[in-house]
Amino acid sequence: RVSRTRIQLKQTGGKLKKQSAKVIKTLAKKSGLKK
């Protein structure tokens, strides 16, 4: 059970990182336009 939960956490973490990266890129574009 522990190994399964760890794998799930890794998968969800990767998804969150990808989403956050997209958000950061969009924010950077918006801030660039503002500048």
Residue, then its C-alpha position, 0 to 999 in steps of 0.5 A: r500500500v505504501s508503494r502505491t500511495r507513493i507512486q500516486l503522490k509522484q504522479t499527482g505531483g508531476k501533474l501539479k508541476k506541469q500545471s504550475a509551469k503553465v500558469i507561470k508561463t501565462l503570468a510571465k506573458k501577462s506581466g511582459l505585456k504590462k511592462 
